[in-house]
Amino acid sequence: MLIKISKATENENVEFLFCVIDCYTKYATCMPLKGRTSKQAAEAMKKILLALNPVPKVQNTFVL
C-alpha cells in the first residue's frame, strides 16, 4: 500500500510511505519512498524482507 504525504518538502522530499502488512503474523512496517517507481518499491520490499528475522523460506502470493 502506498500512502501519499502532502508535505514532502518538510520531510526530506519523502512523498510516499510503502506499507506492508503480514496478515498471518499481523506484522506491519512502512518504508519512506521519494517516488513511486517500481524500482523504488522493489528496493523497499527487499529491505523489508531482509529485515525479517528469521527470513521466510517460502513466500506465497496466492490469494483465494
N, CA and C atoms as a LAMMPS dump frame, in Angstrom:
ITEM: TIMESTEP
0
ITEM: NUMBER OF ATOMS
192
ITEM: BOX BOUNDS ff ff ff
-5.0000000000000000e+02 5.0000000000000000e+02
-5.0000000000000000e+02 5.0000000000000000e+02
-5.0000000000000000e+02 5.0000000000000000e+02
ITEM: ATOMS id mol type element x y z
1 1 1 N 0.843 -1.152 0
2 1 2 C 0 0 0
3 1 3 C 0.904 1.235 0
4 2 1 N 0.572 2.219 -0.813
5 2 2 C 1.298 3.478 -0.832
6 2 3 C 0.434 4.566 -0.213
7 3 1 N 1.036 5.348 0.646
8 3 2 C 0.334 6.461 1.29
9 3 3 C 1.019 7.744 0.862
10 4 1 N 0.264 8.684 0.31
11 4 2 C 0.803 9.962 -0.154
12 4 3 C 0.962 10.917 1.019
13 5 1 N 2.146 11.548 1.106
14 5 2 C 2.431 12.534 2.145
15 5 3 C 2.37 13.906 1.498
16 6 1 N 1.607 14.817 2.067
17 6 2 C 1.384 16.105 1.417
18 6 3 C 2.524 17.102 1.612
19 7 1 N 3.312 17.006 2.657
20 7 2 C 4.355 17.994 2.939
21 7 3 C 5.735 17.394 2.691
22 8 1 N 6.013 17.024 1.441
23 8 2 C 7.274 16.359 1.106
24 8 3 C 8.477 17.268 1.312
25 9 1 N 8.329 18.579 1.131
26 9 2 C 9.464 19.484 1.281
27 9 3 C 9.934 19.558 2.731
28 10 1 N 9.052 19.282 3.667
29 10 2 C 9.414 19.316 5.078
30 10 3 C 9.921 17.966 5.581
31 11 1 N 9.825 16.925 4.76
32 11 2 C 10.199 15.572 5.164
33 11 3 C 11.31 15.005 4.285
34 12 1 N 12.325 15.799 3.988
35 12 2 C 13.471 15.376 3.176
36 12 3 C 13.028 14.811 1.829
37 13 1 N 12.028 15.422 1.209
38 13 2 C 11.483 15.049 -0.101
39 13 3 C 10.872 13.652 -0.138
40 14 1 N 10.491 13.115 1.007
41 14 2 C 9.787 11.83 1.042
42 14 3 C 8.328 12.107 0.723
43 15 1 N 7.847 11.496 -0.374
44 15 2 C 6.476 11.748 -0.815
45 15 3 C 5.511 10.621 -0.464
46 16 1 N 6.032 9.402 -0.314
47 16 2 C 5.167 8.246 -0.103
48 16 3 C 5.698 7.376 1.023
49 17 1 N 4.781 6.628 1.639
50 17 2 C 5.14 5.572 2.579
51 17 3 C 4.713 4.248 1.957
52 18 1 N 5.64 3.307 1.85
53 18 2 C 5.37 1.976 1.323
54 18 3 C 5.091 1.087 2.528
55 19 1 N 3.836 0.689 2.705
56 19 2 C 3.438 -0.082 3.883
57 19 3 C 3.147 -1.524 3.508
58 20 1 N 3.627 -2.445 4.336
59 20 2 C 3.424 -3.879 4.131
60 20 3 C 2.822 -4.449 5.405
61 21 1 N 1.768 -5.243 5.246
62 21 2 C 1.116 -5.878 6.389
63 21 3 C 1.074 -7.383 6.138
64 22 1 N 1.646 -8.155 7.059
65 22 2 C 1.584 -9.607 7.005
66 22 3 C 0.329 -10.024 7.763
67 23 1 N -0.653 -10.505 7.05
68 23 2 C -1.937 -10.848 7.672
69 23 3 C -1.834 -12.055 8.595
70 24 1 N -0.881 -12.942 8.354
71 24 2 C -0.74 -14.141 9.183
72 24 3 C -0.168 -13.801 10.558
73 25 1 N 0.938 -13.039 10.579
74 25 2 C 1.577 -12.704 11.854
75 25 3 C 1.12 -11.349 12.393
76 26 1 N 0.371 -10.611 11.596
77 26 2 C -0.102 -9.26 11.934
78 26 3 C 1.058 -8.287 12.149
79 27 1 N 2.154 -8.526 11.419
80 27 2 C 3.333 -7.651 11.451
81 27 3 C 3.163 -6.59 10.371
82 28 1 N 3.333 -5.341 10.742
83 28 2 C 3.209 -4.238 9.787
84 28 3 C 4.46 -3.367 9.849
85 29 1 N 4.868 -2.856 8.704
86 29 2 C 6.02 -1.971 8.632
87 29 3 C 5.856 -1.023 7.447
88 30 1 N 6.52 0.124 7.527
89 30 2 C 6.483 1.12 6.453
90 30 3 C 7.89 1.59 6.138
91 31 1 N 8.122 1.887 4.865
92 31 2 C 9.4 2.429 4.405
93 31 3 C 9.122 3.723 3.653
94 32 1 N 9.935 4.765 3.855
95 32 2 C 9.73 6.01 3.119
96 32 3 C 10.216 5.879 1.676
97 33 1 N 9.47 6.469 0.732
98 33 2 C 9.843 6.496 -0.682
99 33 3 C 9.817 7.929 -1.185
100 34 1 N 10.781 8.285 -2.006
101 34 2 C 10.805 9.628 -2.589
102 34 3 C 10.005 9.693 -3.882
103 35 1 N 9.668 8.564 -4.445
104 35 2 C 8.845 8.484 -5.652
105 35 3 C 8.077 7.186 -5.623
106 36 1 N 7.344 6.891 -6.703
107 36 2 C 6.578 5.649 -6.702
108 36 3 C 6.877 4.786 -7.924
109 37 1 N 8.138 4.687 -8.268
110 37 2 C 8.524 3.819 -9.368
111 37 3 C 8.591 2.374 -8.885
112 38 1 N 8.523 1.457 -9.82
113 38 2 C 8.578 0.037 -9.451
114 38 3 C 9.943 -0.33 -8.865
115 39 1 N 11.003 0.322 -9.335
116 39 2 C 12.339 0.044 -8.811
117 39 3 C 12.436 0.45 -7.336
118 40 1 N 11.895 1.605 -6.986
119 40 2 C 11.927 2.061 -5.598
120 40 3 C 11.073 1.157 -4.709
121 41 1 N 9.921 0.721 -5.216
122 41 2 C 9.053 -0.167 -4.438
123 41 3 C 9.729 -1.527 -4.232
124 42 1 N 10.41 -2.029 -5.262
125 42 2 C 11.106 -3.313 -5.147
126 42 3 C 12.249 -3.228 -4.137
127 43 1 N 12.989 -2.133 -4.141
128 43 2 C 14.076 -1.953 -3.176
129 43 3 C 13.53 -1.881 -1.746
130 44 1 N 12.414 -1.185 -1.567
131 44 2 C 11.802 -1.089 -0.239
132 44 3 C 11.333 -2.464 0.23
133 45 1 N 10.722 -3.243 -0.677
134 45 2 C 10.265 -4.585 -0.324
135 45 3 C 11.45 -5.48 0.018
136 46 1 N 12.54 -5.347 -0.715
137 46 2 C 13.737 -6.133 -0.443
138 46 3 C 14.284 -5.819 0.95
139 47 1 N 14.331 -4.53 1.309
140 47 2 C 14.812 -4.134 2.632
141 47 3 C 13.916 -4.683 3.732
142 48 1 N 12.61 -4.653 3.502
143 48 2 C 11.663 -5.152 4.499
144 48 3 C 11.837 -6.654 4.691
145 49 1 N 11.951 -7.401 3.588
146 49 2 C 12.091 -8.854 3.691
147 49 3 C 13.415 -9.257 4.322
148 50 1 N 14.486 -8.524 4.023
149 50 2 C 15.778 -8.848 4.613
150 50 3 C 15.843 -8.489 6.096
151 51 1 N 14.99 -7.577 6.533
152 51 2 C 14.972 -7.179 7.942
153 51 3 C 14.215 -8.176 8.814
154 52 1 N 13.417 -9.058 8.19
155 52 2 C 12.674 -10.057 8.963
156 52 3 C 13.644 -11.054 9.584
157 53 1 N 13.33 -11.45 10.799
158 53 2 C 14.183 -12.417 11.465
159 53 3 C 13.308 -13.504 12.064
160 54 1 N 13.324 -14.702 11.628
161 54 2 C 14.111 -15.274 10.535
162 54 3 C 13.489 -14.95 9.182
163 55 1 N 14.301 -15.001 8.149
164 55 2 C 13.834 -14.747 6.787
165 55 3 C 12.933 -15.905 6.369
166 56 1 N 11.73 -15.61 5.856
167 56 2 C 10.838 -16.7 5.45
168 56 3 C 11.426 -17.492 4.284
169 57 1 N 11.254 -18.821 4.317
170 57 2 C 11.779 -19.67 3.249
171 57 3 C 10.834 -19.707 2.061
172 58 1 N 9.541 -19.6 2.317
173 58 2 C 8.542 -19.654 1.252
174 58 3 C 7.679 -18.407 1.339
175 59 1 N 7.472 -17.779 0.198
176 59 2 C 6.592 -16.622 0.148
177 59 3 C 5.467 -16.938 -0.827
178 60 1 N 4.276 -17.047 -0.323
179 60 2 C 3.129 -17.408 -1.12
180 60 3 C 2.356 -16.159 -1.489
181 61 1 N 2.119 -15.968 -2.778
182 61 2 C 1.361 -14.799 -3.223
183 61 3 C -0.012 -15.217 -3.736
184 62 1 N -0.413 -16.449 -3.472
185 62 2 C -1.708 -16.948 -3.915
186 62 3 C -2.807 -16.352 -3.045
187 63 1 N -3.83 -15.813 -3.687
188 63 2 C -4.949 -15.203 -2.969
189 63 3 C -6.222 -15.956 -3.362
190 64 1 N -7.012 -16.321 -2.366
191 64 2 C -8.276 -17.009 -2.641
192 64 3 C -9.34 -16.05 -3.045
